Amino acid sequence: MSQFFSRFFKDESGATAIEYGLIAAGIAVAIIAAVDALGTGVSDTFTAVDNAL
């Protein structure tokens, strides 16, 4: 039984998947923030053009 726990705690095969998941989540947050900021600016520009016409 102690060998099972020893191998279980030394096993790092799932760590890479978790790291990739965290990286993907970070990229997704950055994309959402950029699209949100850019979307507001584009909306304001279209509103100004619409008002000018």
N, CA, C, O and CB atoms as a CASP TS submission, in Angstrom:
PFRMAT TS
TARGET T0000
AUTHOR 0000-0000-0000
METHOD Language model
MODEL 1
PARENT N/A
ATOM      1  N   MET     1       0.823  -1.188   0.000  1.00  0.00           N
ATOM      2  CA  MET     1       0.000   0.000   0.000  1.00  0.00           C
ATOM      3  C   MET     1       0.872   1.258   0.000  1.00  0.00           C
ATOM      4  O   MET     1       0.533   2.246  -0.651  1.00  0.00           O
ATOM      5  CB  MET     1      -0.939  -0.005   1.207  1.00  0.00           C
ATOM      6  N   SER     2       1.968   1.226   0.711  1.00  0.00           N
ATOM      7  CA  SER     2       2.849   2.396   0.764  1.00  0.00           C
ATOM      8  C   SER     2       3.493   2.659  -0.599  1.00  0.00           C
ATOM      9  O   SER     2       3.786   3.805  -0.939  1.00  0.00           O
ATOM     10  CB  SER     2       3.938   2.200   1.835  1.00  0.00           C
ATOM     11  N   GLN     3       3.713   1.591  -1.381  1.00  0.00           N
ATOM     12  CA  GLN     3       4.266   1.789  -2.724  1.00  0.00           C
ATOM     13  C   GLN     3       3.263   2.512  -3.616  1.00  0.00           C
ATOM     14  O   GLN     3       3.647   3.338  -4.444  1.00  0.00           O
ATOM     15  CB  GLN     3       4.659   0.440  -3.354  1.00  0.00           C
ATOM     16  N   PHE     4       1.996   2.206  -3.449  1.00  0.00           N
ATOM     17  CA  PHE     4       0.952   2.869  -4.237  1.00  0.00           C
ATOM     18  C   PHE     4       0.949   4.372  -3.975  1.00  0.00           C
ATOM     19  O   PHE     4       0.928   5.171  -4.911  1.00  0.00           O
ATOM     20  CB  PHE     4      -0.432   2.272  -3.913  1.00  0.00           C
ATOM     21  N   PHE     5       0.971   4.754  -2.694  1.00  0.00           N
ATOM     22  CA  PHE     5       0.979   6.172  -2.342  1.00  0.00           C
ATOM     23  C   PHE     5       2.261   6.853  -2.799  1.00  0.00           C
ATOM     24  O   PHE     5       2.239   8.006  -3.229  1.00  0.00           O
ATOM     25  CB  PHE     5       0.806   6.345  -0.839  1.00  0.00           C
ATOM     26  N   SER     6       3.364   6.145  -2.707  1.00  0.00           N
ATOM     27  CA  SER     6       4.642   6.696  -3.149  1.00  0.00           C
ATOM     28  C   SER     6       4.609   7.003  -4.645  1.00  0.00           C
ATOM     29  O   SER     6       5.022   8.082  -5.070  1.00  0.00           O
ATOM     30  CB  SER     6       5.786   5.722  -2.831  1.00  0.00           C
ATOM     31  N   ARG     7       4.119   6.056  -5.439  1.00  0.00           N
ATOM     32  CA  ARG     7       4.007   6.283  -6.888  1.00  0.00           C
ATOM     33  C   ARG     7       2.976   7.352  -7.208  1.00  0.00           C
ATOM     34  O   ARG     7       3.159   8.133  -8.141  1.00  0.00           O
ATOM     35  CB  ARG     7       3.640   4.983  -7.605  1.00  0.00           C
ATOM     36  N   PHE     8       1.900   7.392  -6.444  1.00  0.00           N
ATOM     37  CA  PHE     8       0.838   8.374  -6.682  1.00  0.00           C
ATOM     38  C   PHE     8       1.341   9.797  -6.477  1.00  0.00           C
ATOM     39  O   PHE     8       1.037  10.682  -7.278  1.00  0.00           O
ATOM     40  CB  PHE     8      -0.353   8.106  -5.759  1.00  0.00           C
ATOM     41  N   PHE     9       2.104  10.026  -5.420  1.00  0.00           N
ATOM     42  CA  PHE     9       2.589  11.374  -5.126  1.00  0.00           C
ATOM     43  C   PHE     9       3.734  11.796  -6.044  1.00  0.00           C
ATOM     44  O   PHE     9       3.960  12.992  -6.227  1.00  0.00           O
ATOM     45  CB  PHE     9       3.039  11.456  -3.684  1.00  0.00           C
ATOM     46  N   LYS    10       4.458  10.841  -6.622  1.00  0.00           N
ATOM     47  CA  LYS    10       5.547  11.157  -7.543  1.00  0.00           C
ATOM     48  C   LYS    10       5.057  11.328  -8.977  1.00  0.00           C
ATOM     49  O   LYS    10       5.774  11.887  -9.807  1.00  0.00           O
ATOM     50  CB  LYS    10       6.603  10.070  -7.489  1.00  0.00           C
ATOM     51  N   ASP    11       3.862  10.862  -9.282  1.00  0.00           N
ATOM     52  CA  ASP    11       3.324  10.931 -10.640  1.00  0.00           C
ATOM     53  C   ASP    11       2.971  12.369 -10.994  1.00  0.00           C
ATOM     54  O   ASP    11       2.190  13.011 -10.290  1.00  0.00           O
ATOM     55  CB  ASP    11       2.087  10.024 -10.784  1.00  0.00           C
ATOM     56  N   GLU    12       3.547  12.880 -12.090  1.00  0.00           N
ATOM     57  CA  GLU    12       3.298  14.244 -12.521  1.00  0.00           C
ATOM     58  C   GLU    12       2.660  14.286 -13.912  1.00  0.00           C
ATOM     59  O   GLU    12       2.731  15.316 -14.583  1.00  0.00           O
ATOM     60  CB  GLU    12       4.595  15.038 -12.515  1.00  0.00           C
ATOM     61  N   SER    13       2.053  13.216 -14.347  1.00  0.00           N
ATOM     62  CA  SER    13       1.519  13.170 -15.704  1.00  0.00           C
ATOM     63  C   SER    13       0.347  14.126 -15.903  1.00  0.00           C
ATOM     64  O   SER    13       0.153  14.614 -17.016  1.00  0.00           O
ATOM     65  CB  SER    13       1.088  11.762 -16.038  1.00  0.00           C
ATOM     66  N   GLY    14      -0.423  14.405 -14.891  1.00  0.00           N
ATOM     67  CA  GLY    14      -1.547  15.325 -15.027  1.00  0.00           C
ATOM     68  C   GLY    14      -1.151  16.785 -14.890  1.00  0.00           C
ATOM     69  O   GLY    14      -1.944  17.673 -15.203  1.00  0.00           O
ATOM     70  N   ALA    15       0.056  17.043 -14.430  1.00  0.00           N
ATOM     71  CA  ALA    15       0.488  18.422 -14.213  1.00  0.00           C
ATOM     72  C   ALA    15       0.573  19.194 -15.525  1.00  0.00           C
ATOM     73  O   ALA    15       0.231  20.376 -15.567  1.00  0.00           O
ATOM     74  CB  ALA    15       1.839  18.447 -13.507  1.00  0.00           C
ATOM     75  N   THR    16       1.019  18.550 -16.582  1.00  0.00           N
ATOM     76  CA  THR    16       1.140  19.232 -17.871  1.00  0.00           C
ATOM     77  C   THR    16      -0.222  19.648 -18.391  1.00  0.00           C
ATOM     78  O   THR    16      -0.368  20.757 -18.905  1.00  0.00           O
ATOM     79  CB  THR    16       1.838  18.335 -18.892  1.00  0.00           C
ATOM     80  N   ALA    17      -1.209  18.796 -18.271  1.00  0.00           N
ATOM     81  CA  ALA    17      -2.558  19.134 -18.726  1.00  0.00           C
ATOM     82  C   ALA    17      -3.122  20.302 -17.935  1.00  0.00           C
ATOM     83  O   ALA    17      -3.789  21.169 -18.500  1.00  0.00           O
ATOM     84  CB  ALA    17      -3.485  17.924 -18.605  1.00  0.00           C
ATOM     85  N   ILE    18      -2.866  20.334 -16.657  1.00  0.00           N
ATOM     86  CA  ILE    18      -3.346  21.436 -15.828  1.00  0.00           C
ATOM     87  C   ILE    18      -2.642  22.735 -16.222  1.00  0.00           C
ATOM     88  O   ILE    18      -3.273  23.790 -16.279  1.00  0.00           O
ATOM     89  CB  ILE    18      -3.118  21.129 -14.329  1.00  0.00           C
ATOM     90  N   GLU    19      -1.347  22.662 -16.492  1.00  0.00           N
ATOM     91  CA  GLU    19      -0.604  23.852 -16.911  1.00  0.00           C
ATOM     92  C   GLU    19      -1.144  24.391 -18.233  1.00  0.00           C
ATOM     93  O   GLU    19      -1.339  25.598 -18.378  1.00  0.00           O
ATOM     94  CB  GLU    19       0.897  23.533 -17.043  1.00  0.00           C
ATOM     95  N   TYR    20      -1.387  23.503 -19.195  1.00  0.00           N
ATOM     96  CA  TYR    20      -1.942  23.935 -20.479  1.00  0.00           C
ATOM     97  C   TYR    20      -3.333  24.542 -20.289  1.00  0.00           C
ATOM     98  O   TYR    20      -3.688  25.507 -20.966  1.00  0.00           O
ATOM     99  CB  TYR    20      -2.007  22.749 -21.463  1.00  0.00           C
ATOM    100  N   GLY    21      -4.105  23.988 -19.386  1.00  0.00           N
ATOM    101  CA  GLY    21      -5.430  24.539 -19.101  1.00  0.00           C
ATOM    102  C   GLY    21      -5.343  25.936 -18.518  1.00  0.00           C
ATOM    103  O   GLY    21      -6.128  26.812 -18.883  1.00  0.00           O
ATOM    104  N   LEU    22      -4.396  26.152 -17.615  1.00  0.00           N
ATOM    105  CA  LEU    22      -4.214  27.480 -17.031  1.00  0.00           C
ATOM    106  C   LEU    22      -3.732  28.490 -18.067  1.00  0.00           C
ATOM    107  O   LEU    22      -4.163  29.643 -18.063  1.00  0.00           O
ATOM    108  CB  LEU    22      -3.225  27.415 -15.872  1.00  0.00           C
ATOM    109  N   ILE    23      -2.839  28.057 -18.953  1.00  0.00           N
ATOM    110  CA  ILE    23      -2.368  28.942 -20.018  1.00  0.00           C
ATOM    111  C   ILE    23      -3.524  29.310 -20.937  1.00  0.00           C
ATOM    112  O   ILE    23      -3.682  30.477 -21.296  1.00  0.00           O
ATOM    113  CB  ILE    23      -1.230  28.276 -20.823  1.00  0.00           C
ATOM    114  N   ALA    24      -4.335  28.325 -21.323  1.00  0.00           N
ATOM    115  CA  ALA    24      -5.483  28.589 -22.199  1.00  0.00           C
ATOM    116  C   ALA    24      -6.479  29.532 -21.527  1.00  0.00           C
ATOM    117  O   ALA    24      -7.039  30.410 -22.185  1.00  0.00           O
ATOM    118  CB  ALA    24      -6.182  27.271 -22.582  1.00  0.00           C
ATOM    119  N   ALA    25      -6.700  29.363 -20.241  1.00  0.00           N
ATOM    120  CA  ALA    25      -7.616  30.247 -19.517  1.00  0.00           C
ATOM    121  C   ALA    25      -7.068  31.672 -19.478  1.00  0.00           C
ATOM    122  O   ALA    25      -7.827  32.628 -19.638  1.00  0.00           O
ATOM    123  CB  ALA    25      -7.851  29.727 -18.085  1.00  0.00           C
ATOM    124  N   GLY    26      -5.781  31.823 -19.269  1.00  0.00           N
ATOM    125  CA  GLY    26      -5.165  33.148 -19.265  1.00  0.00           C
ATOM    126  C   GLY    26      -5.267  33.834 -20.611  1.00  0.00           C
ATOM    127  O   GLY    26      -5.545  35.031 -20.685  1.00  0.00           O
ATOM    128  N   ILE    27      -5.041  33.075 -21.684  1.00  0.00           N
ATOM    129  CA  ILE    27      -5.169  33.635 -23.028  1.00  0.00           C
ATOM    130  C   ILE    27      -6.613  34.034 -23.298  1.00  0.00           C
ATOM    131  O   ILE    27      -6.868  35.081 -23.894  1.00  0.00           O
ATOM    132  CB  ILE    27      -4.685  32.625 -24.088  1.00  0.00           C
ATOM    133  N   ALA    28      -7.551  33.214 -22.867  1.00  0.00           N
ATOM    134  CA  ALA    28      -8.969  33.531 -23.072  1.00  0.00           C
ATOM    135  C   ALA    28      -9.355  34.810 -22.348  1.00  0.00           C
ATOM    136  O   ALA    28     -10.089  35.631 -22.898  1.00  0.00           O
ATOM    137  CB  ALA    28      -9.853  32.375 -22.595  1.00  0.00           C
ATOM    138  N   VAL    29      -8.878  34.992 -21.136  1.00  0.00           N
ATOM    139  CA  VAL    29      -9.177  36.214 -20.384  1.00  0.00           C
ATOM    140  C   VAL    29      -8.591  37.431 -21.095  1.00  0.00           C
ATOM    141  O   VAL    29      -9.235  38.477 -21.172  1.00  0.00           O
ATOM    142  CB  VAL    29      -8.624  36.117 -18.944  1.00  0.00           C
ATOM    143  N   ALA    30      -7.373  37.296 -21.614  1.00  0.00           N
ATOM    144  CA  ALA    30      -6.742  38.413 -22.332  1.00  0.00           C
ATOM    145  C   ALA    30      -7.521  38.756 -23.597  1.00  0.00           C
ATOM    146  O   ALA    30      -7.705  39.933 -23.910  1.00  0.00           O
ATOM    147  CB  ALA    30      -5.281  38.071 -22.689  1.00  0.00           C
ATOM    148  N   ILE    31      -7.979  37.748 -24.322  1.00  0.00           N
ATOM    149  CA  ILE    31      -8.752  37.984 -25.548  1.00  0.00           C
ATOM    150  C   ILE    31     -10.079  38.656 -25.218  1.00  0.00           C
ATOM    151  O   ILE    31     -10.487  39.595 -25.902  1.00  0.00           O
ATOM    152  CB  ILE    31      -9.000  36.658 -26.302  1.00  0.00           C
ATOM    153  N   ILE    32     -10.745  38.187 -24.187  1.00  0.00           N
ATOM    154  CA  ILE    32     -12.033  38.780 -23.798  1.00  0.00           C
ATOM    155  C   ILE    32     -11.850  40.238 -23.399  1.00  0.00           C
ATOM    156  O   ILE    32     -12.664  41.085 -23.766  1.00  0.00           O
ATOM    157  CB  ILE    32     -12.672  37.987 -22.634  1.00  0.00           C
ATOM    158  N   ALA    33     -10.796  40.541 -22.657  1.00  0.00           N
ATOM    159  CA  ALA    33     -10.539  41.919 -22.253  1.00  0.00           C
ATOM    160  C   ALA    33     -10.246  42.798 -23.462  1.00  0.00           C
ATOM    161  O   ALA    33     -10.726  43.929 -23.537  1.00  0.00           O
ATOM    162  CB  ALA    33      -9.373  41.976 -21.265  1.00  0.00           C
ATOM    163  N   ALA    34      -9.461  42.287 -24.409  1.00  0.00           N
ATOM    164  CA  ALA    34      -9.122  43.063 -25.602  1.00  0.00           C
ATOM    165  C   ALA    34     -10.352  43.305 -26.466  1.00  0.00           C
ATOM    166  O   ALA    34     -10.550  44.415 -26.959  1.00  0.00           O
ATOM    167  CB  ALA    34      -8.043  42.348 -26.417  1.00  0.00           C
ATOM    168  N   VAL    35     -11.170  42.293 -26.653  1.00  0.00           N
ATOM    169  CA  VAL    35     -12.382  42.442 -27.473  1.00  0.00           C
ATOM    170  C   VAL    35     -13.360  43.397 -26.799  1.00  0.00           C
ATOM    171  O   VAL    35     -14.015  44.193 -27.471  1.00  0.00           O
ATOM    172  CB  VAL    35     -13.057  41.067 -27.715  1.00  0.00           C
ATOM    173  N   ASP    36     -13.458  43.322 -25.503  1.00  0.00           N
ATOM    174  CA  ASP    36     -14.347  44.227 -24.779  1.00  0.00           C
ATOM    175  C   ASP    36     -13.898  45.674 -24.939  1.00  0.00           C
ATOM    176  O   ASP    36     -14.718  46.552 -25.209  1.00  0.00           O
ATOM    177  CB  ASP    36     -14.401  43.853 -23.295  1.00  0.00           C
ATOM    178  N   ALA    37     -12.610  45.928 -24.775  1.00  0.00           N
ATOM    179  CA  ALA    37     -12.087  47.293 -24.912  1.00  0.00           C
ATOM    180  C   ALA    37     -12.200  47.773 -26.357  1.00  0.00           C
ATOM    181  O   ALA    37     -12.579  48.919 -26.598  1.00  0.00           O
ATOM    182  CB  ALA    37     -10.617  47.361 -24.443  1.00  0.00           C
ATOM    183  N   LEU    38     -11.883  46.926 -27.305  1.00  0.00           N
ATOM    184  CA  LEU    38     -11.943  47.295 -28.711  1.00  0.00           C
ATOM    185  C   LEU    38     -13.387  47.479 -29.155  1.00  0.00           C
ATOM    186  O   LEU    38     -13.683  48.388 -29.930  1.00  0.00           O
ATOM    187  CB  LEU    38     -11.251  46.237 -29.574  1.00  0.00           C
ATOM    188  N   GLY    39     -14.270  46.644 -28.684  1.00  0.00           N
ATOM    189  CA  GLY    39     -15.683  46.738 -29.062  1.00  0.00           C
ATOM    190  C   GLY    39     -16.308  48.050 -28.630  1.00  0.00           C
ATOM    191  O   GLY    39     -17.104  48.630 -29.368  1.00  0.00           O
ATOM    192  N   THR    40     -15.964  48.517 -27.467  1.00  0.00           N
ATOM    193  CA  THR    40     -16.487  49.792 -26.982  1.00  0.00           C
ATOM    194  C   THR    40     -15.997  50.940 -27.861  1.00  0.00           C
ATOM    195  O   THR    40     -16.770  51.836 -28.200  1.00  0.00           O
ATOM    196  CB  THR    40     -16.071  50.026 -25.517  1.00  0.00           C
ATOM    197  N   GLY    41     -14.719  50.915 -28.230  1.00  0.00           N
ATOM    198  CA  GLY    41     -14.170  51.958 -29.093  1.00  0.00           C
ATOM    199  C   GLY    41     -14.797  51.956 -30.469  1.00  0.00           C
ATOM    200  O   GLY    41     -15.104  53.018 -31.010  1.00  0.00           O
ATOM    201  N   VAL    42     -14.991  50.792 -31.039  1.00  0.00           N
ATOM    202  CA  VAL    42     -15.603  50.682 -32.370  1.00  0.00           C
ATOM    203  C   VAL    42     -17.056  51.141 -32.316  1.00  0.00           C
ATOM    204  O   VAL    42     -17.524  51.827 -33.225  1.00  0.00           O
ATOM    205  CB  VAL    42     -15.518  49.226 -32.899  1.00  0.00           C
ATOM    206  N   SER    43     -17.758  50.773 -31.275  1.00  0.00           N
ATOM    207  CA  SER    43     -19.148  51.195 -31.122  1.00  0.00           C
ATOM    208  C   SER    43     -19.240  52.712 -31.032  1.00  0.00           C
ATOM    209  O   SER    43     -20.115  53.317 -31.650  1.00  0.00           O
ATOM    210  CB  SER    43     -19.775  50.551 -29.878  1.00  0.00           C
ATOM    211  N   ASP    44     -18.353  53.325 -30.276  1.00  0.00           N
ATOM    212  CA  ASP    44     -18.346  54.785 -30.159  1.00  0.00           C
ATOM    213  C   ASP    44     -18.050  55.443 -31.503  1.00  0.00           C
ATOM    214  O   ASP    44     -18.637  56.473 -31.834  1.00  0.00           O
ATOM    215  CB  ASP    44     -17.313  55.232 -29.116  1.00  0.00           C
ATOM    216  N   THR    45     -17.151  54.857 -32.272  1.00  0.00           N
ATOM    217  CA  THR    45     -16.812  55.403 -33.593  1.00  0.00           C
ATOM    218  C   THR    45     -18.014  55.335 -34.522  1.00  0.00           C
ATOM    219  O   THR    45     -18.326  56.312 -35.203  1.00  0.00           O
ATOM    220  CB  THR    45     -15.621  54.642 -34.209  1.00  0.00           C
ATOM    221  N   PHE    46     -18.688  54.200 -34.558  1.00  0.00           N
ATOM    222  CA  PHE    46     -19.860  54.062 -35.420  1.00  0.00           C
ATOM    223  C   PHE    46     -20.971  55.017 -34.987  1.00  0.00           C
ATOM    224  O   PHE    46     -21.679  55.568 -35.830  1.00  0.00           O
ATOM    225  CB  PHE    46     -20.371  52.614 -35.403  1.00  0.00           C
ATOM    226  N   THR    47     -21.123  55.209 -33.705  1.00  0.00           N
ATOM    227  CA  THR    47     -22.131  56.148 -33.205  1.00  0.00           C
ATOM    228  C   THR    47     -21.797  57.573 -33.643  1.00  0.00           C
ATOM    229  O   THR    47     -22.691  58.322 -34.038  1.00  0.00           O
ATOM    230  CB  THR    47     -22.229  56.071 -31.664  1.00  0.00           C
ATOM    231  N   ALA    48     -20.541  57.949 -33.580  1.00  0.00           N
ATOM    232  CA  ALA    48     -20.129  59.295 -34.008  1.00  0.00           C
ATOM    233  C   ALA    48     -20.352  59.478 -35.505  1.00  0.00           C
ATOM    234  O   ALA    48     -20.790  60.545 -35.937  1.00  0.00           O
ATOM    235  CB  ALA    48     -18.646  59.546 -33.661  1.00  0.00           C
ATOM    236  N   VAL    49     -20.058  58.457 -36.298  1.00  0.00           N
ATOM    237  CA  VAL    49     -20.276  58.540 -37.750  1.00  0.00           C
ATOM    238  C   VAL    49     -21.768  58.624 -38.047  1.00  0.00           C
ATOM    239  O   VAL    49     -22.198  59.391 -38.909  1.00  0.00           O
ATOM    240  CB  VAL    49     -19.650  57.318 -38.475  1.00  0.00           C
ATOM    241  N   ASP    50     -22.548  57.834 -37.330  1.00  0.00           N
ATOM    242  CA  ASP    50     -24.004  57.854 -37.531  1.00  0.00           C
ATOM    243  C   ASP    50     -24.591  59.243 -37.199  1.00  0.00           C
ATOM    244  O   ASP    50     -25.450  59.753 -37.918  1.00  0.00           O
ATOM    245  CB  ASP    50     -24.679  56.764 -36.653  1.00  0.00           C
ATOM    246  N   ASN    51     -24.116  59.825 -36.119  1.00  0.00           N
ATOM    247  CA  ASN    51     -24.588  61.144 -35.734  1.00  0.00           C
ATOM    248  C   ASN    51     -24.153  62.218 -36.728  1.00  0.00           C
ATOM    249  O   ASN    51     -24.880  63.183 -36.966  1.00  0.00           O
ATOM    250  CB  ASN    51     -24.086  61.488 -34.349  1.00  0.00           C
ATOM    251  N   ALA    52     -22.974  62.046 -37.301  1.00  0.00           N
ATOM    252  CA  ALA    52     -22.466  63.012 -38.273  1.00  0.00           C
ATOM    253  C   ALA    52     -23.255  62.978 -39.578  1.00  0.00           C
ATOM    254  O   ALA    52     -23.403  63.994 -40.257  1.00  0.00           O
ATOM    255  CB  ALA    52     -20.997  62.746 -38.554  1.00  0.00           C
ATOM    256  N   LEU    53     -23.754  61.803 -39.912  1.00  0.00           N
ATOM    257  CA  LEU    53     -24.538  61.675 -41.137  1.00  0.00           C
ATOM    258  C   LEU    53     -25.924  62.216 -40.931  1.00  0.00           C
ATOM    259  O   LEU    53     -26.738  62.195 -41.854  1.00  0.00           O
ATOM    260  CB  LEU    53     -24.604  60.227 -41.594  1.00  0.00           C
TER
END
